[in-house]
């Protein structure tokens, strides 16, 4: 019970911090909210952009064998017929006949809990419908008339947009196998049950790569991408003990997959008695040649590859790493969240009645929404404010990073606020600054301070942010 309360308390703190500091808001909150939909606030947008930029830089910018794509959310309905989504993209559904609430049939824990909410019937059993298979795609219509001829679906993944553009990319960019096509974009899944904040939602953003290889080379590249993707998280600060690679058994993988592995994170929810639970953060699948072959059959267009050196024509196999931006945000927030006792000087500057210690998001500097905060020591001293504002304006121009100016409240509370949103560096302009043109730079994680000449600040931050 103690472990359950601890983990539940952590998630409650994360959710509260996200709303209080402007990371994530409940969608349509003023109308009671819409389940499974969340809005990113000012800091949430910045964190998401940093995660997406790091992914794009590692998958596209830094490589010679991957190009980018941005396909439409809506596609011809036959795309989803060819991909198998119309037939196979389903979850098992049961409905309580008493209150008509619906659950995934394989979620035994929630069903057992729900049974306790109704008095026993004569048979001693709550009445449930038979298991039905529920398609997770959102249906919509193109054009003014809502009939089957105009019906299509919001995409549940970005991958199919890549496959139907395979030939276009080949002919326009002169890529050669092995090569990849990367995409970041929105997806929609009408989940039967949502929960655990950003973990399971109905609208989400995905970062997906389809890496095309010659048959026979697929296992080698599958192993390569598993290692690359795990290394990406570790390089961005995820603790080694909280993340691992897991190869899934055949019965647990998608119908199109030859083999699938997942990167699991140690989530503070989902386990028995409220214990932490290792569950999916990212999937890496060997999709074989299923998708290109299916689209070739249904469209009548040849989606194959001709190797000019070997003179062979073949349907490439595809390795797919895929992760949701929201789930990545949640993992980085949980992993970086820390509560510490502040130093005596900082504690005195804060509101002692709150009973709180120092809350810190120890985000990797490349992910932190705000990189540098600039403070005048006293907000009512014009020379300090003027100098701090000039430093802020200069850093904004030179760093091309998110820099903020903060003169609200006392200095201790400003430090506390920046710690809580993960800002790695704070600059304070004090009275010494006016005479010797130096400022203090405070490190978020160690709380140590050092004096640096104002003229050296851009170089200091370029070095410390780029080499982090």
N, C-alpha and C positions, 0 to 999 in steps of 0.2 A: 504493500500500500504506500509506503514511504517513497519507493522508486517511482510509482505511478504519479503521485502528487508532485514529485520533483520534475518529472518530464512534462506533465501538464502545465505546471507553473512556468517552465521555460517557454513553452509554446505561447502561453498567455502573455508573457513578457515580450516575446518577439512580435506578436500581433499588435500589442499595445504600442510598442516602440514604433512600428511601421506606420501606424495611424498618427501618433503624436508628432513624429518628426517628418512626416510627408513622404514616406516610402510607398505605402500601399493603402488604398481606401476601398471599402466595400462599395461595389457598383450600386447605384440608385439608392444609396443609404437613406436619403430623406423620404423615400417611399417605402422603407422597410427592407430594402436590399433585394437583389436578384441572385439566387443561389448559384454558385459556380462561376460567378463573374466578378472580377476585381479590376480596379483602376490604379494605374501607377501615378503617384504624386510627383512633385518636382525632384526629390532625391531618388525616387524609384526609377524615374525615366533616366536619370544620370547613371545609376548603377546598372540598369539593363543595357544602356548604350555601351558602357565600358565592357560588360561581359560579351556583348555581341561584337564589339571591336576587337577584343582579344581573340575571340573565336575566328573572326574573319581574317585577322592578320596571320594567325597560325595556319589556317586552312587554305587561304587564297593568296594573300599578299606576299607571304614569305616563300611560296612554292612556285615552281615553274610548270607543274603538272595539274593545276586546278584552276578552273575559270568560274565566274559567278553567273547567276541567273536570278530573275525575279519574275515568277510566273503568276498568272491571275488566280484569285481565290475561287472563281467559278470556272468550270470546264464543261465541255460537251458531256452529257450524261453517259455516253458510251465509254468514256474514260473510266468511269467507276464500274461499269460492267466488265471491261477488259481486266481491270486490276483485281477483280474479285471482291471489291468492297460491297457491292449490292447483295452478294450472296453470303459472304463470310464475315463481314465486319459487324459482328453481333456480340451481345452479352446475354447470358441467361437471366431471365426476369421472373420474379414471383411477386404476387400482390396479396396483401392481407385483405380478406373479404369483409372484415369488420370496419376498418378505417380507410381502406383502399390505398394505403401507403405502399410504395414499391421498393424492392430490394434486389440486388444481384443475388441470384440463387446460390452462388458459390461463396457468399459472405455469411457463413454459418454463425459467426459471432454476433453480427448485427441482428440476424433473424431471431436468435435465441433471446437476445436482450429485448427485442420488440415483443416477443410473446408474453413477457412479464407485464406489459402495459395493459393487457386485457384480462378480465376475470375468466376463469376456466369455464368452458362450456360444458354441456352435459357429457360430452365425450372426453373432456379434459384436455382437448387440443384446440389451439387456434386454427381457424379455417384459412387455408391458403389456396390460391389458384395453382394449376399445373404450371410447370416451367415453360415459358415462352422465350423465343429468341428475338431480341429487340435490336434493330439496326441503329447504330450510333450516329449515323450521318444526319445533319440538319437538312431538311428538304426546303427548296425554294423554287420560285418560278421566274423565268426570263421573259419579259414582255408583259402586256396588260391583261392577258387571259390566263387564268389559273387552270390549266388542263394538263393532261399527261404529255401532250406534245411540247409544252414549254417547261416541263419539270427538270430541275437539276439539283445539285447538292453543294453545300459549302464544303470545301475540301477538308478531310480529316488529317491530311498529311501534305507536305509540299513535294514529296518524292515524285508523284505522278506528273506534275508539271515539268519535272526534269526529264522523265522518260519520253513524254510526247514531244519534247524539244530536242531529243538526242540527235536527230539528223540535221536540224537547224544549226546546232552548235558545231557539229562535225564540219559542215560545209562553210561555215562563216569564220571559224577561229583556227582551223588547220591544226587542231590538237591530234595527238597520236597516243594510242593505248600503250601503257596504262595512263589514264587521265581521270580527273574528277570534275564534277559540276556541283557547286555549292550554292545553297540558298537559305536565306533567313526570311520567314514569313509566318503569317497567321494561319492557324488551323482551328477547327471546331469539331467537338465531339459531344454528342448529347448523352453524357454520362448518366447512368441510372442513379448513382449516388456520388456526391462530391464530398470533399472534406479535407481536413488538415491544411487549411489555409490555401497556399498556392500549390499544394501537392497534386490534388486532383480537381481540375476545373473544366469548364465547358468551352471557354475561348482561351487560346494560348498562342504563344509564338514559338516556333521551332527553328532550330539550327540543324540543317541536314546536309550531308554530303553523300552523293552517289559516285563511287569510284569504280570506273569500268576497267576490267582486266581480261586478259586472255584466259579461257578455260584451262585449268591445270595450274594456273598461277594464283588462283583465288585463295587457297588456304594460306599461302605465304603472305599475301596482302591482308587477309583477315587478321592474322597474328600481328602484323605490323600496325594496323590501325587500332587494335585493342591496346597495345602498349603506348602508342602516341596519345590516345585520348586519356588514358589514366595519368600519363605524365603531365598533361595539360592542367588537370585539376591540382596535382601536387605542386606544380610550378606557380600556381596562383594561390597557394597557401592552405589548401585543404589538408588537414592533419592526416598523416599516413595511416594512423590506427582507425580512422573513421571512413575509409574508402577501400574497396577491393573489387577485383574482377571475378565474375562468376560465369562459368559456362553452363547454359541451360540445357536440361534434358530434352530429347526430341519431342516428347509429348507436351512440352510447355512453350514451344516456339510457333511462330506464325506459319500458316499453310504454305507460304511461298518461300520460306527460309530453308536453306541448306544447313546452316548452323547459326546459332545466335549466342552472343555473350552480352552480359550487362555489367555496367559499372554500378555497384551498390554503395549507397551511403548509409551511415548509421543514424537513421532518423530517430528523434526522441518520441516516437509514437508508433502505433501499429502492432507492437508485440503483445504477448499474453501478460495480463495483470499490469498493463501500462508500461511494460519494459521497452527499452530501445529496440529498434528493428532495422536490420539491414535490408533495404529494398531499393528498387530501381531508381537511379538517377539518369542514366544514359543507356541506350541500347546500341549494340554494334552487330549488324546482321550480314550474313552472306546470303544475298537474295538469289544467287544463281543467275540464270538467264530468264527467269519467270516473266518479269515485267515487259522486257523488250519483245519477247516471243509472243506474249498475249496481245500486246498492242499491234504487232505486225499482223497477227491473224485477224483481229477484228477490224482494223483500219484498212487492210489491204496494202499498206505501205511497208516497204522493206526497211526494217530498223536493225541493220547488221553493220559489221565493220569489215572493211577490206584492208588487209595488211599489204602494203605495196612491196615490202621486202620479201616476205614469204609467199606472196600472191594468194594467201588464204583469205576466205571470207567466213566469218563466224559471228554468232551472237555473243556479245561479251557477258561475262559474269559481273556482278555488282556487289561491292562492299559498301554498307551503309552505316556510318555513325550518325546517331540522331539524338538530340537532347532538347527538352523544352526550356525556354529562357526563364520562365517562372519557377520551375523546379530547381534550376541552377541558382537563381536568386535566393531561394529558400535555403539551399544547402550552404551557400556562402555566408548568409546571415547567421544561421545556426552555428556554423563552425567558428565564426569570428566573435560571437557574443561572449563577453566576459564581464564578471562583476568582481571588482577589486576594492580594497580599502584605500582611499586616497591618502596622500601625505597630509601631515597636520596642517600645513599652510593652505592647501586646497580645501581641506575639510572645513576650516574656519571660514573660508570664503563662501561656502555653500550653506544652504538652509539645513541646520542641524535637526530641525524638527521632522524632516522628511524621513530620516532613518535610513537613507540610502547610501551605499558606498559609490565608488566610481564605476559607472557602466561604460564599457568600451566595446566598440565594434573594431576588432583588429583585422579589418579587411586589408588585403594586399593593396599597396599604394596604387597599383595600376587599375584596381577596381573601385577604390574609394570615390564616391560621388564628388566630394570636394577635396582638392589636393592641398590647398593652403588657405588658412584663415588669417586675416590681418586685423590686429586690435590696437587702438590707442589705449594706453594704460588707464587713463581717465577720460571719460567721454565729454566732460565739461571743460577740458583744457584745450582751447583752440589750437595752439601750436602742435600738440600731440596729434590731434585729429587731422590737422592739415597735412602733417608729415606722413601719417598712416595712410591717408587717402591717396597721396602721391605714390607711395610704395605699391598700394593696391592697383592703381591705374596702370603703373608700369609693368607689374607682373601679369596683369590681364592681357596686355598687348604682347608681351614677349614669350610667355609660356604656352599660350594656346591651351590652357587647362582651366578647369573650374576653380576660380579663386573667389573668396567672399570677403567682404568688409563687415565687421561686427563691432558695434559700440554699445550694445544693450547690456545693462546690468553691470555687476562687478566682474573683475577679471576671472575670478574663480568659477563663476557660473558660466562664463563664456567658454572657458576650457572644458568644463563639464559637458556643455552642449555639443562642442565639436568632437569630444571623445565618443559621445553616444552615437554620432552619425558617421564615425570612422575617419575623420579628417587626420591625415598623418602628421601634418606640421602646422603649428600656429606661430605667427610672428607678433611680438609685442613691441610697440614703440613706447619707450619710457623717457624720463627726463634726461638720462645719459645720452639717449639717441640724439637729442637736440644739440648736444655739444660735440660728440665724437662721430656722429653719423653711423652708429652701429645699432643693431636691434637684437633682441633675444629670439632664438628659434627653439620652440619646445617640441620634443618628440612625443608623439601620442603614446607609444607603447612603454617607454622607459620613464617618461615625464622629465627627463633630463633637459637642461637648457644650455645653449651655447650662444655666444655673441658673434655676430657676423656683420661685416661691413655692408651697408645698403647697396653699394655698387656691385657687390659680389652675389647678391641674392639670386638673380636669374641663373647664373652658372651653378650655384649651390643646388637649386631645385632641379635643374635639368639633369645634373649628375645623380642626385638621390632618387628622383622619380624614375628616370630611364633605367637605372641600374638596379632597381629594387627587385 
